[in-house]
C-alpha cells in the first residue's frame, strides 16, 4: 500500500492551506487563536493534518507508514455538538416586549425583520459552533434598512474588558480581509483602485471611554501583529486606513453606534448647550456555551471532548490498519515450495504465490538443499478488530457522557454496542438540552434583538434612513425590555398522556394551582396561562359574575404591565423592589 504524502512540510503549512488570519504577538492570545482554530477545523471537516500529527505522536513514523490513509469518519466532537444544538430546531423563537406592546410599538414588525434576514435559520448551524468553540460573536449592521449579521469565530477576534466587568467587552478587534492601498494611506493621498491589494486588516470598535469612543480600521503587515490597551491609550501595529475603507472618521461624537438618549441625558445636554448623543455601544453580541463571568473567552472549556476526539480518531486508524492488514491468519511453509510458485519477490515487492481454491489440491515440493522434514502451519490472526472496535466505541460513549449527555437519553443507530460512533439523542434528551441551553442563549438573543432595534433606530434617523421614508415618520422600536421564548420539541402521544395524567393528579391533590397546571400542560408562561384561564372563566364558563370578570381582566393586564416594567434596564433598586411587590400581589389575586 503506498504511503500517503504527509511530509513534515505539508503538515507544517496547514495554517496557510486554511487561509487562517495572522496570530497575535502576545503568546496567550496566539495560543487561544491556535487552539480555537484547531477546534474549528475539526468541526469543519478540514482536520486531516491535525489528525496526522496526533497519529505520528501516538504510533510513530514507522507504524504510520504502514497504516492506511487516515479517515475523518470518526468525529464524536462534531457529532455530539450537532446533537446538542437543538434549541432552534423548531423554528424561530417568539419575541415579545409587554411594556412596548402595551404602548403600541410594532414589536411584531421587528421580529419579522430579523426572521426575514435569516438570522434564526442561521442560528440552527451557529449553535453547534458556539458549543464547539465555546463562544461565537455576531456583528450587527443595518444595510439599506435590513439587518445584516456577520458571524466571527474567536480566532478572528481579540476582545478587552474592564477589570470590574471581565466578561463584558468594551473593545473588539476583528481580523478580516479587505482591499486597501497602503502606500496611499501612508502618504495621506486618495486610494488608487489599481494599487489596492487584498490583505488582512484589523477593524476596531472601542467604547472603553464613553466620552471618546471610536471605530477605526488598520492594515496589518506580514506575520504576527500587536495590539494593547484600550481607549486613547490603545496601540496597534498597523497603518490607519479608516478613511479609505469607511469614507470618514468615526471618533468621539461622530461614533454612530449609540443608544437613544435618556431624559436625564437630554436635560443634561440641554443645560450644557450641546446635543444629546446617547451612550456608545459595541455593535456586537457575544454568544457563550456556558455562563462565564470571569472572562470574555473560555477557549479551553470542554477540552476533554476535543482532545478525546483526536485520540479515538487516531486509534480508529489503528483499528482500520488491523482490519485490513492483520485480521487474517498467516500461513507458513518450512523446507518446501508450492509447485509452480517462487519464493522470490516480484516487482511490487510481494512474494509470488499459486492461486488455490477449496476444491484444489495444493502440491508442495521439498527444497533440494533442505535436510529436515518439511513443515506446514499457520499463525493466528494478528489482531481482533471487533475487540479493538469495542474499546474505541466505549471511549466515544464516555466522551458523550462527559459532555453532559445522559446515557438514558441516548438512542443507538444500529442497535449494538459497537454503534457508539452514531450516537443520537432521543426526543426527551433533546428537550433536556433545550432547557439546559435556553437560559444561556436567551440572554444573548435578547441582547441581539435590542441591538438590532437600537441600530435600526439610529439608521432611520440618519440621512439615508430619512431619504427612504421621506416626510413620513419612520417607525421606532423600543431598545430594551425584549423577551425571547423558544419552541420546545413536541411530545409524543405517550409522553403527552403521561404528562396530562401527572398534572391532573397533582391538581386534584391541591399541589399545584390552576395557572401552574395550565402552563405546564400547554407550555406557556404563567402570565399567558392566567390570561387564557380568565377568558375561559367568562360568561359561558363557570364564573357568571361580570364584575369579577372585569376585575380579573384588569388584574391580568396589570400583571402583564408590571412584568414588562421589570424588564426595563437601569431601574433603581427601590423602584424595582416596589414593582416586584406589586407584581406578586397581582399574581396572587389572579391565581386566587
Wavefront OBJ file of the C-alpha trace (Angstrom):
o trace
v 0.000 0.000 0.000
v 1.525 3.395 -0.965
v 2.349 5.757 1.874
v 0.212 8.957 1.928
v 2.130 12.116 1.099
v 2.188 13.667 4.578
v 5.661 15.138 4.731
v 6.613 17.490 7.581
v 6.423 20.368 5.115
v 2.767 19.747 4.242
v 1.839 19.261 7.888
v 3.597 22.483 8.916
v 1.795 24.544 6.278
v -1.752 23.611 7.248
v -2.460 27.117 8.548
v -1.644 28.593 5.135
v -3.871 25.986 3.477
v -6.770 27.026 5.702
v -6.137 30.709 4.912
v -6.011 31.432 8.625
v -5.763 35.002 9.958
v -2.413 36.107 11.415
v -1.646 35.362 15.045
v -1.382 37.930 17.799
v 2.087 38.667 19.148
v 1.067 38.001 22.779
v 1.650 34.320 23.482
v -1.611 33.715 25.377
v -3.704 35.292 22.632
v -1.807 33.343 19.956
v -2.289 30.091 21.905
v -6.024 30.771 22.195
v -6.226 31.510 18.471
v -4.366 28.301 17.559
v -6.495 26.108 19.808
v -9.739 27.681 18.570
v -8.526 27.249 15.004
v -7.919 23.543 15.589
v -11.403 23.153 17.082
v -12.930 24.944 14.103
v -11.008 22.673 11.712
v -12.400 19.553 13.409
v -15.940 20.980 13.273
v -15.483 21.958 9.614
v -14.017 18.684 8.337
v -10.568 20.043 7.384
v -8.548 18.458 10.170
v -6.630 15.658 8.438
v -3.274 17.329 9.065
v -4.170 17.696 12.763
v -5.080 14.004 12.889
v -1.814 13.069 11.182
v 0.096 14.951 13.878
v -1.749 13.014 16.590
v -1.205 9.644 14.884
v 2.512 10.352 14.471
v 2.727 11.284 18.150
v 0.799 8.130 19.112
v 2.323 5.337 16.995
v 5.455 6.868 15.488
v 6.534 7.357 11.883
v 7.377 3.678 11.226
v 3.939 2.354 12.149
v 2.246 5.312 10.465
v 3.935 4.438 7.167
v 2.237 1.024 7.264
v -1.234 2.374 8.093
v -3.932 3.259 5.537
v -4.865 6.832 4.680
v -6.337 8.396 7.877
v -10.130 8.616 7.847
v -12.092 11.590 9.221
v -15.231 9.498 9.751
v -14.685 9.123 13.494
v -15.528 12.600 14.820
v -17.502 12.497 18.093
v -16.658 16.167 18.745
v -18.678 17.305 15.737
v -21.381 14.649 16.173
v -22.044 15.437 19.833
v -22.094 19.199 19.253
v -24.570 18.668 16.405
v -26.865 16.589 18.616
v -26.753 19.100 21.477
v -27.504 22.047 19.168
v -31.296 21.663 19.029
v -32.517 24.924 20.593
v -33.618 26.450 17.271
v -34.766 23.233 15.552
v -38.500 24.015 15.851
v -38.277 27.332 14.063
v -37.814 30.974 15.089
v -38.381 31.750 18.771
v -41.140 34.134 19.776
v -40.070 37.659 20.713
v -42.252 39.813 22.955
v -41.967 43.128 24.755
v -45.023 43.542 27.030
v -44.333 47.140 28.004
v -43.684 48.278 24.443
v -46.663 46.367 23.051
v -48.937 47.975 25.641
v -47.751 51.363 24.355
v -48.466 50.469 20.725
v -44.977 49.679 19.454
v -44.783 47.303 16.492
v -42.671 44.588 18.105
v -44.004 42.016 15.645
v -42.615 44.099 12.773
v -39.124 43.981 14.282
v -39.439 40.229 14.788
v -40.418 39.731 11.144
v -37.461 41.843 10.035
v -34.995 39.675 11.957
v -36.613 36.447 10.766
v -36.654 37.521 7.105
v -32.971 38.419 7.366
v -32.395 34.701 8.037
v -30.922 35.104 11.499
v -32.824 32.339 13.311
v -32.267 29.914 10.425
v -28.530 30.560 10.622
v -28.542 30.029 14.382
v -29.521 26.401 13.816
v -25.983 25.881 12.482
v -24.254 28.524 14.563
v -25.327 26.988 17.881
v -23.183 23.972 17.012
v -20.196 26.277 16.547
v -20.935 28.031 19.845
v -20.953 24.701 21.683
v -17.763 23.556 19.985
v -15.750 26.785 20.128
v -17.357 27.898 23.425
v -18.005 31.387 22.003
v -19.137 32.964 18.746
v -19.506 36.703 18.150
v -22.141 38.366 15.954
v -21.622 41.764 14.339
v -24.854 43.617 13.554
v -25.156 46.299 10.869
v -28.038 47.924 9.003
v -27.720 47.779 5.229
v -30.411 49.652 3.264
v -32.905 49.194 6.067
v -32.257 45.477 6.570
v -30.235 43.975 9.403
v -27.000 42.311 8.355
v -25.489 39.656 10.626
v -21.807 38.739 10.335
v -20.556 35.847 12.469
v -16.974 35.856 13.738
v -15.186 32.939 15.385
v -12.949 33.654 18.405
v -9.732 33.017 16.465
v -10.571 36.132 14.399
v -11.244 38.369 17.406
v -9.354 39.940 20.282
v -11.629 41.472 22.926
v -10.801 43.521 26.011
v -12.845 44.336 29.101
v -12.588 46.447 32.217
v -11.302 44.660 35.341
v -14.579 45.229 37.193
v -16.588 43.567 34.373
v -14.196 40.976 32.908
v -16.920 39.263 30.848
v -18.291 42.407 29.153
v -16.137 43.617 26.229
v -15.571 47.326 25.736
v -13.144 46.885 22.845
v -13.450 44.497 19.891
v -10.645 43.882 17.370
v -11.787 41.857 14.353
v -9.434 40.391 11.750
v -10.852 40.406 8.230
v -9.528 40.773 4.703
v -10.008 43.943 2.664
v -8.578 45.579 -0.449
v -6.504 48.615 0.558
v -3.924 50.971 -0.927
v -1.366 51.009 1.882
v 1.001 53.400 0.074
v -1.806 55.917 -0.331
v -2.749 55.621 3.325
v 0.837 56.250 4.415
v 1.178 59.255 2.102
v -2.234 60.623 3.047
v -3.424 60.632 -0.582
v -6.663 59.200 -2.023
v -6.622 55.488 -2.710
v -5.764 54.369 -6.228
v -8.017 51.446 -7.282
v -5.232 49.823 -9.295
v -2.958 49.819 -6.240
v -5.439 48.179 -3.887
v -4.293 44.783 -2.669
v -6.158 42.233 -0.593
v -4.606 41.849 2.839
v -5.500 41.359 6.469
v -6.969 44.343 8.255
v -7.991 44.964 11.854
v -11.420 46.520 12.481
v -11.633 48.125 15.920
v -14.611 49.303 17.985
v -13.711 50.897 21.322
v -16.109 52.292 23.970
v -13.761 51.984 26.955
v -14.044 55.763 27.360
v -17.739 56.682 26.884
v -16.730 60.275 26.193
v -14.312 59.306 23.402
v -15.440 56.133 21.578
v -14.109 55.327 18.130
v -14.344 52.932 15.198
v -11.136 52.511 13.141
v -9.539 50.156 10.618
v -5.836 49.260 10.407
v -3.916 47.486 7.640
v -1.627 44.817 9.109
v 1.759 43.707 7.854
v 3.037 40.201 7.308
v 3.298 37.769 10.196
v 2.253 38.456 13.757
v 0.610 41.720 14.802
v 0.414 43.600 18.083
v -2.262 45.470 19.988
v -2.508 46.598 23.571
v -4.570 48.793 25.849
v -7.995 50.357 25.461
v -9.384 53.777 24.701
v -6.962 56.576 23.900
v -4.038 54.539 25.287
v -4.549 51.662 22.834
v -1.815 50.811 20.340
v -1.963 48.752 17.132
v 0.943 47.682 14.916
v -0.762 48.688 11.696
v -1.469 51.567 9.309
v -4.689 53.525 9.797
v -6.864 53.070 6.677
v -10.163 54.158 8.247
v -10.941 56.944 5.799
v -10.003 54.766 2.839
v -12.371 51.931 3.801
v -15.113 53.726 5.752
v -15.129 57.072 3.954
v -14.567 59.203 7.059
v -13.598 59.318 10.727
v -15.837 57.904 13.452
v -14.272 59.215 16.643
v -15.949 60.934 19.594
v -19.366 62.430 18.804
v -19.154 61.009 15.262
v -19.276 57.460 16.657
v -22.604 56.196 15.251
v -23.411 53.204 17.436
v -25.355 54.605 20.396
v -28.456 54.047 22.459
v -31.250 56.597 22.417
v -30.506 59.348 24.974
v -32.468 59.094 28.208
v -34.487 62.012 29.551
v -31.746 62.694 32.102
v -29.097 62.767 29.351
v -31.243 65.107 27.256
v -31.753 67.515 30.176
v -28.048 67.490 30.977
v -27.138 68.130 27.331
v -29.638 70.998 27.196
v -28.074 72.566 30.283
v -24.633 72.347 28.654
v -25.918 73.584 25.320
v -24.741 70.507 23.404
v -26.712 67.840 21.504
v -27.637 64.665 23.347
v -25.862 61.749 21.656
v -26.637 58.772 23.911
v -24.398 56.120 25.422
v -21.968 54.479 22.930
v -22.296 50.734 22.468
v -20.500 47.973 20.594
v -22.440 46.620 17.575
v -21.586 43.105 18.738
v -23.184 40.298 20.722
v -21.138 37.505 22.307
v -22.727 34.050 22.488
v -21.405 31.751 25.223
v -21.852 27.991 25.513
v -21.987 28.309 29.319
v -22.252 31.177 31.798
v -18.859 32.764 32.227
v -18.427 35.750 34.476
v -14.642 35.577 34.721
v -13.540 36.290 31.128
v -14.828 37.032 27.643
v -13.432 33.828 26.140
v -13.347 30.308 27.585
v -11.468 28.652 24.730
v -10.245 25.668 26.739
v -13.547 24.622 28.336
v -14.622 21.085 27.459
v -11.181 20.400 26.037
v -11.674 16.758 27.046
v -14.171 16.223 24.217
v -11.890 17.840 21.640
v -8.751 16.032 22.796
v -10.614 12.743 23.162
v -11.818 13.027 19.570
v -8.231 13.193 18.316
v -7.367 10.181 20.477
v -10.207 7.965 19.267
v -9.706 9.040 15.644
v -6.033 8.050 15.889
v -6.960 4.715 17.478
v -9.643 4.156 14.839
v -6.914 4.448 12.227
v -5.016 1.681 14.002
v -8.213 -0.430 14.095
v -8.608 0.035 10.337
v -4.982 -0.970 9.890
v -5.558 -4.124 11.973
v -8.694 -4.968 9.992
v -7.050 -4.572 6.595
v -3.616 -5.977 7.349
v -3.745 -8.236 10.428
v -7.222 -9.772 10.747
v -6.452 -12.999 8.886
v -4.237 -15.990 9.875
v -0.708 -16.067 8.413
v 0.271 -19.372 6.783
v 3.847 -20.588 6.543
v 5.843 -23.389 4.899
v 9.296 -24.623 6.079
v 11.504 -26.644 3.738
v 9.046 -26.777 0.838
v 7.726 -24.644 -2.005
v 4.433 -24.841 -3.941
v 4.870 -26.386 -7.339
v 4.797 -23.629 -9.946
v 5.487 -20.932 -7.374
v 8.528 -18.947 -6.413
v 9.851 -17.540 -3.171
v 11.490 -14.580 -4.910
v 9.812 -11.120 -4.560
v 8.100 -9.771 -7.623
v 8.350 -6.219 -8.984
v 5.777 -4.893 -6.475
v 7.698 -6.257 -3.511
v 5.281 -9.126 -2.784
v 6.110 -12.850 -2.665
v 4.735 -14.684 -5.684
v 2.026 -17.266 -4.952
v -0.019 -20.009 -6.575
v -3.797 -19.383 -6.747
v -5.828 -22.072 -4.973
v -9.451 -22.750 -4.090
v -11.187 -25.190 -1.675
v -11.602 -27.833 -4.390
v -7.982 -27.852 -5.488
v -5.076 -29.891 -4.176
v -2.015 -27.916 -3.185
v 1.158 -29.670 -4.334
v 4.311 -28.893 -2.362
v 7.830 -29.855 -3.362
v 10.667 -30.279 -0.868
v 13.589 -27.945 -1.278
v 16.625 -29.826 -2.509
v 19.051 -28.216 -0.067
v 16.791 -28.775 2.995
v 17.791 -31.774 5.128
v 14.902 -31.831 7.622
v 11.203 -32.721 7.454
v 9.142 -30.024 5.671
v 6.539 -28.304 7.912
v 3.259 -26.556 7.098
v 1.260 -24.399 9.564
v -0.394 -21.064 10.264
v -0.328 -18.361 12.904
v -3.461 -16.940 14.498
v -4.744 -13.562 13.312
v -2.526 -10.737 14.457
v -5.413 -8.693 15.912
v -9.107 -8.918 16.771
v -10.732 -5.911 15.050
v -14.053 -6.488 16.842
v -12.420 -6.228 20.271
v -10.414 -3.165 19.231
v -13.530 -1.500 17.813
v -15.374 -2.151 21.057
v -12.705 -0.289 23.011
v -12.912 2.715 20.661
v -16.723 2.757 20.821
v -16.618 2.632 24.603
v -14.347 5.648 24.684
v -16.730 7.533 22.384
v -19.623 6.768 24.732
v -17.549 8.043 27.648
v -16.911 11.274 25.733
v -20.642 11.736 25.221
v -21.280 11.192 28.926
v -18.571 13.686 29.882
v -20.189 16.211 27.524
v -23.358 16.088 29.627
v -25.400 13.560 27.632
v -27.196 11.209 29.997
v -26.947 7.526 28.944
v -30.742 7.230 29.278
v -31.174 9.989 26.657
v -29.064 8.209 24.011
v -30.708 6.122 21.319
v -28.339 3.982 19.256
v -28.352 3.845 15.495
v -27.595 0.239 14.729
v -28.676 -1.489 17.918
v -25.281 -2.827 19.007
v -22.681 -1.666 21.469
v -20.298 -1.045 18.589
v -22.505 1.651 17.061
v -21.303 4.232 19.556
v -19.979 6.434 16.740
v -23.575 7.012 15.598
v -24.925 8.283 18.912
v -28.198 10.218 18.604
v -30.269 11.920 21.292
v -33.829 10.857 21.936
v -36.617 13.450 21.798
v -36.636 13.612 25.582
v -32.878 14.108 25.620
v -33.142 16.948 23.111
v -35.793 18.662 25.226
v -33.441 18.393 28.202
v -30.716 20.044 26.117
v -33.130 22.807 25.106
v -33.885 23.507 28.763
v -30.175 23.368 29.563
v -29.067 25.913 26.964
v -32.144 28.162 26.799
v -31.106 30.460 29.716
v -27.608 30.963 28.289
v -28.673 31.661 24.699
v -31.735 33.664 25.756
v -29.564 36.376 27.272
v -27.569 36.765 24.054
v -30.670 36.583 21.835
v -32.437 39.275 23.846
v -29.354 41.456 23.625
v -29.238 40.905 19.875
v -32.898 41.867 19.344
v -32.364 45.026 21.401
v -29.192 45.800 19.437
v -30.994 45.404 16.107
v -33.732 47.764 17.327
v -31.159 50.317 18.503
v -29.118 50.283 15.305
v -32.253 50.373 13.148
v -33.490 53.430 15.066
v -30.155 55.203 14.520
v -30.240 54.298 10.814
v -33.814 55.546 10.408
v -32.737 58.892 11.922
v -29.741 59.173 9.577
v -29.870 60.976 6.212
v -30.011 57.599 4.471
v -33.000 56.482 6.514
v -34.810 59.793 6.158
v -34.291 59.617 2.400
v -36.068 56.246 2.377
v -39.050 57.310 4.468
v -39.372 60.843 3.119
v -41.726 63.032 5.141
v -43.237 60.044 6.906
v -42.060 59.447 10.443
v -40.035 56.200 10.434
v -41.228 53.539 12.862
v -39.258 53.428 16.091
v -38.627 50.297 18.106
v -38.050 50.036 21.864
v -34.401 49.498 22.686
v -34.843 47.277 25.762
v -37.327 45.008 27.511
v -37.379 42.159 24.963
v -38.176 38.566 25.937
v -37.265 35.534 23.822
v -39.109 32.221 24.179
v -38.023 29.087 22.317
v -40.283 26.489 20.768
v -39.930 23.146 22.502
v -39.810 19.869 20.636
v -43.308 18.314 20.559
v -44.190 15.472 22.900
v -45.027 12.041 21.594
v -48.602 10.786 22.254
v -47.357 8.605 25.102
v -45.410 11.490 26.644
v -48.417 13.819 26.373
v -50.677 11.309 28.108
v -48.169 10.720 30.912
v -47.758 14.462 31.491
v -51.524 15.074 31.444
v -52.136 12.317 33.982
v -49.406 13.589 36.298
v -50.557 17.231 36.173
v -54.222 16.378 36.753
v -53.336 14.166 39.725
v -51.289 16.948 41.316
v -54.068 19.469 40.613
v -56.668 17.200 42.236
v -54.421 16.802 45.281
v -54.040 20.581 45.592
v -50.289 20.508 44.956
v -50.430 22.990 42.060
v -52.687 25.891 41.121
v -54.860 26.011 38.005
v -52.484 28.542 36.473
v -49.425 26.348 37.048
v -51.237 23.257 35.759
v -52.384 25.018 32.585
v -48.936 26.497 31.978
v -47.284 23.084 32.336
v -49.792 21.299 30.103
v -49.669 23.865 27.297
v -46.012 25.012 27.560
v -46.868 28.689 28.084
v -45.806 31.244 30.682
v -47.770 31.675 33.898
v -48.934 35.078 32.716
v -50.252 33.662 29.440
v -51.925 30.808 31.332
v -53.663 33.317 33.610
v -54.957 35.242 30.592
v -56.345 32.108 28.943
v -57.986 30.887 32.127
v -59.574 34.270 32.632
v -61.024 34.043 29.126
v -62.312 30.530 29.834
v -63.996 31.690 33.047
v -66.183 34.139 31.122
v -69.997 34.329 30.725
v -70.032 30.911 29.044
v -67.817 29.364 31.696
v -68.053 28.663 35.399
v -67.980 32.315 36.576
v -71.105 34.313 35.724
v -70.216 37.394 37.728
v -69.473 40.188 35.207
v -67.815 42.353 37.850
v -65.496 39.515 38.772
v -64.634 39.016 35.096
v -63.814 42.695 34.646
v -61.713 42.694 37.794
v -59.827 39.605 36.650
v -59.116 41.153 33.250
v -57.813 44.302 34.896
v -55.598 42.248 37.191
v -54.211 40.257 34.262
v -53.478 43.442 32.323
v -51.835 44.993 35.370
v -49.751 41.870 35.894
v -48.506 41.952 32.286
v -47.638 45.642 32.595
v -45.714 45.036 35.818
v -43.760 42.166 34.228
v -42.866 44.446 31.342
v -41.783 47.272 33.619
v -39.448 44.921 35.467
v -37.760 44.115 32.154
v -36.572 47.691 31.679
v -32.832 48.134 32.212
v -31.442 50.620 34.702
v -34.287 50.662 37.247
v -33.298 51.981 40.689
v -33.247 49.321 43.351
v -36.105 50.820 45.384
v -38.327 51.101 42.303
v -37.571 47.514 41.284
v -38.447 46.188 44.759
v -41.727 48.117 44.764
v -42.625 46.761 41.321
v -41.797 43.205 42.409
v -44.087 43.522 45.456
v -46.910 44.840 43.285
v -46.375 42.031 40.792
v -46.541 39.364 43.495
v -49.758 40.814 44.846
v -51.334 40.955 41.371
v -50.250 37.399 40.627
v -51.749 36.127 43.885
v -55.023 37.908 43.105
v -55.179 36.428 39.584
v -54.485 32.906 40.777
v -56.900 33.246 43.679
l 1 2 3 4 5 6 7 8 9 10 11 12 13 14 15 16 17 18 19 20 21 22 23 24 25 26 27 28 29 30 31 32 33 34 35 36 37 38 39 40 41 42 43 44 45 46 47 48 49 50 51 52 53 54 55 56 57 58 59 60 61 62 63 64 65 66 67 68 69 70 71 72 73 74 75 76 77 78 79 80 81 82 83 84 85 86 87 88 89 90 91 92 93 94 95 96 97 98 99 100 101 102 103 104 105 106 107 108 109 110 111 112 113 114 115 116 117 118 119 120 121 122 123 124 125 126 127 128 129 130 131 132 133 134 135 136 137 138 139 140 141 142 143 144 145 146 147 148 149 150 151 152 153 154 155 156 157 158 159 160 161 162 163 164 165 166 167 168 169 170 171 172 173 174 175 176 177 178 179 180 181 182 183 184 185 186 187 188 189 190 191 192 193 194 195 196 197 198 199 200 201 202 203 204 205 206 207 208 209 210 211 212 213 214 215 216 217 218 219 220 221 222 223 224 225 226 227 228 229 230 231 232 233 234 235 236 237 238 239 240 241 242 243 244 245 246 247 248 249 250 251 252 253 254 255 256 257 258 259 260 261 262 263 264 265 266 267 268 269 270 271 272 273 274 275 276 277 278 279 280 281 282 283 284 285 286 287 288 289 290 291 292 293 294 295 296 297 298 299 300 301 302 303 304 305 306 307 308 309 310 311 312 313 314 315 316 317 318 319 320 321 322 323 324 325 326 327 328 329 330 331 332 333 334 335 336 337 338 339 340 341 342 343 344 345 346 347 348 349 350 351 352 353 354 355 356 357 358 359 360 361 362 363 364 365 366 367 368 369 370 371 372 373 374 375 376 377 378 379 380 381 382 383 384 385 386 387 388 389 390 391 392 393 394 395 396 397 398 399 400 401 402 403 404 405 406 407 408 409 410 411 412 413 414 415 416 417 418 419 420 421 422 423 424 425 426 427 428 429 430 431 432 433 434 435 436 437 438 439 440 441 442 443 444 445 446 447 448 449 450 451 452 453 454 455 456 457 458 459 460 461 462 463 464 465 466 467 468 469 470 471 472 473 474 475 476 477 478 479 480 481 482 483 484 485 486 487 488 489 490 491 492 493 494 495 496 497 498 499 500 501 502 503 504 505 506 507 508 509 510 511 512 513 514 515 516 517 518 519 520 521 522 523 524 525 526 527 528 529 530 531 532 533 534 535 536 537 538 539 540 541 542 543 544 545 546 547 548 549 550 551 552 553 554 555 556 557 558 559 560 561 562 563 564 565 566 567 568 569 570 571 572 573 574 575 576 577 578 579 580 581 582 583 584 585 586 587 588 589 590 591 592
